[in-house]
Amino acid sequence: MDSGADGILLPKSLASDLGLDPASDLDPTPDGSGGAGGTKFPTWTSKHPIEGQILAFPPSGPVLWGPTFTMAGAVFAEGAVALWGRTDFFSLFTITFANDPGVGPAFHLDY
C-alpha cells in the first residue's frame, strides 16, 4: 500500500497473468509517471479494465476476500513492485496502519 500514490502501479511482468498481451493491450502512458522526489519513469496503461480482489491467507488456506474492484487507473512499469494507491484501492477499503514494537509495521484492511 502506498498512501502517497495516486493510483495502482503494477509490475509489467504481471500483465500476461492478468490476461493482457503486453504487446497489444498496453499503451505507453503519455509522459510516463512520477514518483517520490520528482523521479519520472516510463509506464504503460491497459486498453481494457482490470478487475481485482484481495487474496487473503488465513490458516485454512487462500481465499478471495472483500469486494471486487476495477483498477481503472492502474499503470504498469518495468521492475516495479505493486503499489496500491488512493484512487482505486483506498476508495474501497479502510486501511489502518500500525507500528507495533513487538510485530513491526503492519496494516489492517476493512471494507
N, C-alpha and C positions, 0 to 999 in steps of 0.2 A: 504494500500500500504506500502511496506517495501523496500526502496531503498537499503537497506543493504542485502536483501535476494537474494540468487542465483535464486531460483525458487518459485513456488507456494506451500504453506503449507495450507492444509485444515483440518478441524476437522474430525476425523474418523467417527463421528456420521453422517456426510453428505454423506458417501459412498453410502448408500442404496438410498438416494434421487437422486443420480446421476446414478442410475441403476446398481450399483455394489453390489455384495454379499460380505460383508467383510470377510466371512469365506473362500470363494473360489476365489475371484477376486483380493485380496490384498496379496502381499508377503512382509515379513519383509525386510526392507531396510538393506543391509549389513552395519554394524557399526552404524546404525541409522543416525541421522542428528545432526548438530551443530547449536548452537545459540549464542547470544551475551555473551561475557565474557567467551567463551570457554565451555559453557554448552553442554552436549550431551543428547539426548533423543531418545527413540525408535520411528521409523516411519515405514510406510508401503507404498509400491509402487503398483500402479494399473497394472494389466496384460493387460489392454485394454486402448486405447487412450480415453481421456475425452475431449469433445468439450464444449466450454464455450462461453458466450456472456454477455454483460453488460445488466442488468435490470435497466433502468432509471425510475425515479419517477417524471415526470413533473406534473403540476396541472391537466392535463387531465386524468391522471392515468398511471399505469405502462406500459412501452413499452420496447421491445428489441431494443438495440442501438449499433451501431458500428459493426465491423466485427466479425464473429465467429473465434475462435482460439482454437488450440489444446493445452491442458495443458500437454505437453509431460513430463515435469519434475516435475509434481505435486506429492507431498507426503502427507500422512495422519498421524496425530498424535492424541492421546487421549487428550481431553481437550484443544486442540489448538484453536486459533482464526484464521480466514482466513487471510493469508498474500499473497499479490500479488507481486512477485519478478521480477527481471530483465530478466531472460532467456526467459520466455514465454510472460508475460503480458507487461513488459516495452518495449519489442522489437516491439510491435504493436501500442502502444499509446504514445503520448507525454503527460507527466504529469507535470503540473505546480503546485508547492507547494507555498502557501502564508500564511502569518500570519498577518491577518488584525486585528488591535486592537479593532475594533468595532464588528467583527464577530468571531474572533478566528482563529485557524488553519483550513485551507481548502485546497482543491486541485481541479484542473480542468483537465478533460481529453479531448484530441483531437486525431483524427486518420487521 
